[in-house]
């Protein structure tokens, strides 16, 4: 199952998941709500550290209503340091 993440353009803390790629099924929070697409997730391939079980209540809501509204904040992914295998000694 693919779910789609949207953010309310007028409120940085209001998000929604939807099973509709267009987000047309997500109700507006205010008359000015405009849902902006952020990302699609394949529920069988959640990125670490998440697991499908972490999202079971959300998935149940999506199956029943087609959307899930929530408050949150967008976090930047952690960058992994690259290892080059080169050891440099300090210059004297």
C-alpha positions in Angstrom: 0.0 0.0 0.0 1.3 3.4 -0.9 0.4 6.4 1.3 1.0 10.0 0.5 2.1 12.7 2.9 0.7 16.2 2.6 1.3 19.5 4.6 -1.1 22.4 5.0 0.6 25.2 3.1 -0.7 27.7 5.7 0.3 25.8 8.8 3.7 24.2 9.0 2.6 21.9 11.8 -0.5 20.3 10.2 0.0 17.2 8.1 -2.1 14.5 6.5 -1.6 11.0 5.1 -3.9 10.0 2.3 -4.4 6.9 0.1 -5.3 9.4 -2.7 -2.2 10.7 -4.6 -3.9 14.0 -5.3 -5.0 14.5 -1.6 -8.5 15.6 -2.8 -10.1 13.4 -0.1 -8.4 15.3 2.7 -10.9 17.8 4.3 -9.7 21.4 4.7 -8.8 22.5 8.2 -9.8 26.1 7.5 -11.4 27.7 4.4 -7.8 28.6 3.3 -6.3 25.1 3.7 -4.3 24.0 0.7 -2.7 20.6 0.9 0.8 20.4 -0.6 2.2 16.9 -1.5 5.5 16.1 0.3 6.3 12.4 -0.2 5.0 9.0 -1.0 5.7 5.9 1.3 5.4 2.3 0.4 4.2 0.7 3.6 6.1 -2.5 3.0 9.4 -0.6 2.9 9.4 1.9 5.7 12.8 3.5 6.3 14.6 2.8 9.5 14.1 3.4 12.4 10.4 2.9 11.7 8.5 -0.3 11.4 5.1 -1.0 9.9 3.8 -1.8 13.4 4.6 1.8 14.5 2.1 3.0 11.9 -0.7 0.4 12.5 -3.2 2.8 14.1 -2.6 5.3 11.2 -3.0 2.5 8.6 -6.2 1.4 10.2 -7.6 5.0 10.0 -6.5 5.2 6.4 -8.3 2.0 5.5 -11.5 3.3 7.2 -11.5 6.9 6.1 -8.9 7.3 3.3 -7.0 10.0 5.2 -5.3 10.7 8.6 -4.8 14.3 10.0 -2.1 15.0 12.5 0.1 17.7 14.0 3.8 17.4 13.9 7.0 18.8 12.5 9.1 17.9 9.5 12.5 16.5 10.4 15.5 16.5 8.1 16.9 13.0 7.6 20.1 12.3 9.4 23.1 12.3 7.1 25.5 9.4 7.5 29.2 10.2 7.4 31.0 8.7 4.5 34.1 6.6 5.2 36.8 7.0 2.7 39.2 4.5 4.2 42.0 7.2 4.1 43.8 8.0 7.3 45.5 11.4 7.4 48.1 12.3 9.8 48.4 15.8 11.1 50.9 18.1 9.4 53.9 19.0 11.5 
